[in-house]
Amino acid sequence: MSAHIMVFDSGIGGTTVLEHIKQSIPDAQYSYFMDNALLPYGAQSQQTIINRLCGLIQFIKDESLNVDLIVIACNTASTSALSAVRKITDIPIVGVVPAVKPAAQITQSKHIGLLATPATVSSSYIDVLIKEHASSITTSLYSSVELVTLAETFFFTQRLDIEKLHAELSRLNINNDIDVLVLGCTHFPILAKPISDYFKARIELLDSGAAIAKRVSSLLNFSDNQAGIKKPLHYYATADINSDKLAIKLVTLIDPSQCEEY
């Protein structure tokens, strides 16, 4: 049997990680779950995110989905809730880590930037990550919620408000010394090309999709008797999405009581 991998995010951004994993493990069974009722997670409290992820675990149990591995393809959720959720399930959980370490290794100017949601940027986890892997260089932090909204719209409609994008990037005022910018939100790679175009390709953009796919492959040990057969990708969402692009099942997450202590 194929491994069943569930990829979770607050919105459609986690599909950027999903694509990397599918390339690495093409014959697995995949489910994609977006908690878009609370999009963006960067605007939610830590306890709220913990409760929602615990609700995801309960949903998997209630629906008997037989998930072999969960990828929390959301930097905000990974930095604020991963340890708490791992306590209530035996299902292996892989989180995403902003690519600060590789950025620190390749920067020539010794100045990198991290662009993420406000919740990710302000997390203590990011402070530790920078101290461990980028202490010898300068790391500037930038946060945006607007880019999440623009990425969601772009994904579903293929229309991008360039003026809004440029206005937001101008507001962020990325330091001119930065030569590597870490995309610390899985939504942001959806906008990678227009962001790169804005900076006239002088800044290298890094995300963690490939590294996450490598981690998932290392954790899964399975054989597939249906190699080469493409399996249906199931999409779940917690709020309506006006799009003909995907067939999505609307579901409700219930916050389980066991999460209240975390």
N, C-alpha and C positions, 0 to 999 in steps of 0.2 A: 504493500500500500504506500501511497505517497504521503509525505509529511504534510500536515495542514498548518500553514503559517497564517496568522492573523496580524495585519498591520493596522495600527490605530493612530489616529490624529484627531485634532479638534475640527479639522476641515480637510480639504483636498490636498494639502501640502505634502502629506505623507506618501502620496503616490510617487514623488520624486525618489524616495527611498525604495518603495515597492519595485520600481522599474529596475533598480540596481540588483535587488534580490532575485527578481525573475530572470534576469540575465545570467545570474550565478547558478540558480536552481530552477531551470525552466520547466521541469516536470512535477513540481510540487503543486499542491492544492492551495489556493489563496483566498482569503477573505479580507476585505478592506472595510474598516469601521470608522466612521467620522462622527464625532460628537458635536455636530455643527449647531445644535441648540444653544451651546455655550461658547460658540466661536466669537472672538479668539480666546484661547486659554491664557494668553499673555495678560488679559485683563481680569482673570479670575484669581481668587485666593488659593493658597496652598491647600487648605482643608477641602475646598470645593473640588479641586482637581483630584485629590486623594479619593474622595467619595465617588467621583465619577469613574475612576479607574477600578475601584472596588465593585462598582455597579457593572462594569464590563465583565469582570470575573464571574459575577453572579449570572449575567446574561449567558455567558458561554456554558455555564453549568445547566441553567434552566433549559436551554435549547439543545443540550447534548451535542455540541458542535465538535467535540473531540479535537480540540486545538492542541497541536504539539509544541508550538512556540509562538509567543506574542512579541511583536516588535512595537514598542512605543515610539512611533516616528514623529515625536514632538519634543523639541528641546525643552520647552517649558515644563511639560509633564515629567520628562526624564530627570530634570534637575531638582524638581520639587516633590515628587511623589513615588519614585521608583522603589526606594527601600521599603516604604510602608506597604506597598501593594505586594511585594515579593513575600511578605510575611503570611499572606492569606491564601497562597496558591502554590501548588507544586509545578505548575507550568513554567518552563524557563521563560524569562522575560529579558529582552534585549532593549536597552535604551539608546538614544542617540546622544553623542557627545560632540559639542562644537569642535571643529578642527583646529583648535588653538596650537596643539603640539606640532602638526605638520607645517602650519603657517609659520611658527617660530623657527622651524628648521630651514625654510626656504627663503625667508625674507632677506633682501640685500640691504635694505635701508635700516634694518633693525627696529622697524616700527610697523606693527600690524593693527588691524582694526577688527572688532567683533561687532557684527550687526545682528541683532536679535530682538525679541519682544522685551518689553519693560520687565516682565517677571523673570525672564532668563538672565538679563543683564544685571539685575539687582540680587540674584541668588548668591548665597554663600558658596555654592558649588563652583561658580565661575571664578570666584576669588581664589579658591584652592587650585583650580585648573591652571590659572595664570601663574600662581606662585610655583607650581610644580614644573610647568613646561615652558614658561615664557618670562622667567624672572630676570633674565639678562637683557631683555629687550623692552621696548615700550609697547604697551597694549592700550589702545583707546577703545572705549565702549560706546556703542550707538544703539538706540532702541527705536522701533517703529511698529505701530499697529496698522497704520495706513497701508503699508506694503502687503500685509496679509490680505486686506480687503481687495487690493488691486490684483493680487495673484489669484484669488478665488474667482474674480470676475473674468480675468484673462483665460483661466483654464476652461471655464464653462462656455464662454462666448467667443473666445479668440479675439476679443476686442480689448485694447489697452488704452487707457487715457494717458497719453504720453505727457501731457501738461501736468497732470496730477503726479505722475511718477517723478518728473523732473523737479517739481515743486517740493516734493518730499525729500528727494536726494539733496536738493539745495538746502533745505531746512536742517538736514543732518550735518551738513558742513564737514564732510570727511576730510581729515587732515591731509594736506598735500604730500607729506612725507611718507604716508602709508603706501606700501607696494603690494600688500596681501590683505584682502578683506575676507574674513570668515563669515559665511552665511549661516548664522546660528539659529535659523528657523527653517524648517523643511518646506515652508511655502516659498521662500525666497529664490531657490533655484529655478522655479517656474519663470521668474523674471530675470534670470541670469544674463541673457543676451541683451535685453534693453538696458539693464544696469551697466553691463560692460561697455555698451555703446555710449552711454552717458559719460563714462570716465575715459572714453576713447581708448579702451583696452590697456591703459597704463597701469591699472590695478588688477592683479590676479585674484579671481574669486575662488574660494575653496568651500566645499561642503563635505559632509561625512557619509554620503550615500554609499560609496564604494567600500569604505571601511566597515560599515554596518553589514553590508552583504557578505563580506569576508567573515565577519564574526558569526553571522547566522549559519553559514556553511560549515564553520568549524564545530558548531554546537550540535548540528543535526547529523544523526547516523541512521540512515534509512536506505532501503532498496526500493526501486520503483519498477513494478512489473508492467507498467503501461507507458514506458518511455516513448516519447515522441507524440503522445496524444495530448492535445491541449485541453486542459480542464477549465470549466467555467470559473470566472472570477466573480465572487459574490460581494456585493456592496451593501453596506448598512449605513443608515443615517438616523439621527435623532430629531431632525427637522426637515421640512419639505425643501426640495431643491428644484427650482424651475429650470430643468435642462432635459433635452432629449438625448444627451450624449451618453448617459449611463442608466442602466436599469437598477434602481436602488430600492431596497426594502426599508420602510420606515419603522423604527422600533423605539421603545421607551427604556431608558435606564433608570433603575430604582436604586437609590443609595442604600446599601445594606448597613445594618446597625453595627456590624463588627468594625466598621471603619471609624466610628465616632471617637474611638479612644486614641487614634493616631494624631 
